[in-house]
Amino acid sequence: MRIGIDARLTHYRQAGISQYILQLIEGLARCEAQDEFTILQSYKSREPILSNSNFAVRRLLTPSHHRFEQFTLPLELSTMGLDVLHSPDSIPPFRRNCRSVITIHDLAFLLYPHLLTKDSARYYSQIDQAVQHTDAIIAVSQATKNDIVRLLGVSEHKITVIYEAASPIYRPIRSPELSQRVRGRFGIPGDFVLFMSTIEPRKNVPNLLRAFRQLLNDYHLDIKLVLAGEKGWLFEDVFRLMSELDLLEDVIFLGRVSSEELLWLYNTAQLLVAPSIYEGFGLTPLEAMACGTPVVVSNVSSFPEVVGDAGILVDPNNVDEITVGMWRALSDSKLRECLIEKGLKRAATFSWDKAAAETLELYHSLA
C-alpha cells in the first residue's frame, strides 16, 4: 500500500501542525509497517525527515494554502500512484485518484471568524467541501469531533478520534544548574509563571495579564510572567495592555523558542497557565505535565478532556478564577505535589506510537 502524507508545512517546524506531522511520521516509522510512504515536502524545505527505506520524499512546487492549490496540487500528485493521501491541515485536493484522510485540529476558524487573517479565511472557507470530499476524518479530541458533527453536519461514523501526545523530549529534568542556565539565558531574575503559545486573541492573553496584575496586587508575590511564543494576529493589543496595567517590568516576552529551550522553560517554571477560550487539543499543558510542571488551564473545549483532574481548571472569562488558580498552584505545597504526580501519570497515557498505530489502522481500513 502506498501512503502519501502532505508534509509541506514542516518547514515551519515550531508550529503546532508541523509538530503533529513530524511526530506522526516518526511514529509511523517505528510501526515497522510494510507499506510505502511518500512524504510530500515543500520545495522550500531542505531538512530530511527520515531515512527509512520505505519512506521516500517528493518535493512539491505547490505551496501549502496557495490560492491555486486545488488546481496545481492534483497535477503534481497524479503520477505518484498513491492509494491513500493524508492531509494533516484539513483541506485535501478535491480532484484526486486515491482515497483521502484529513485531520481537523480545531474549528476555531468557524467559531471565531473575526480573528482570522484574510488568507486564512479564504483557505478554511473550503472546510465544507473538504469534509464532503474526504473519505475519513481524524479529530484530535472528542471535543473537536463534537464540533465537527455540530457545525459541519458530518456523520460521527466518518470521524475517528486519535489523540496527539507530547514529544518524547519533554520530560522532568531535576538539575540545580538548569534554573541558573535558563535565568541567565533569558534574563529571568527569579521564579516565573509560563505562558507558551502564539500571541493571538484566541489565547486570551489579556485576561491572563489582568489576572497576573491582580495576583501581584493581592498576594504581593515576587514572581514574573514569561510569555514564550511568536507574535500572532492582533498581538499589538497585548503589549498595549501590558503598559496600561503597569506590567512592563513584570512580564518578560521571549518570542519564539526552540524545543530544547522550551524543555528548559517547562522544567524551571513554577507553573504553566493556558487560559485559551478555545483549543482543539491542548498540547502545551500536556508537554508541561510531562515535565512535571503544574498547570492552570481553561475549563472549556478540549482542555478538561486532555488534562482531566491533573490540573486546575478555571473559567477563561473570569479573571478572579484565573488569579486564584495561579495562587493555589503557587502557594499550596501539597496541592503542587499532587498536581505534579497526577500530571506525569496523565501525560504518560498519551503516546505518539499509539497515535501512529491507530492512524495506520485507519489508512488500511480505506484500502
Buried (B, 14 or more C-beta within 10 A) or exposed (E): BBBBBBBBBBBBBBBBBBBBBBBBBBBBBEBEBEBBBBBBBBEEBEEEBBEBEBBBBBBBEBBBBBEEBBEBBBEBBBEBEBBBBBBBBBBBBBEBEBBBBBBBBBBBBBBBEEBBEEEBEEBBBBBEEBBEBBBBBBBBBEBBBBBBBEBBEBEEEEBBBBBBBBBEEBBEBEEEEBBEEBBEEBEBEEBBBBBBBBBBBBBBBBBBBBBBBBBBEEBEBEBBBBBBBBBBEEBEEBBEBBEEBEBEEBBBBBEEBEEEBBBBBBBBBBBBBBBBBBBBBBBBBBBBBBBBBBBBBBBBBBBBBBBBEBBBBBBBEBBEBBBBBBBBBBEEEEBBEBBBEBBBEBBEEBBBBBBBBBBBEBBBEBE
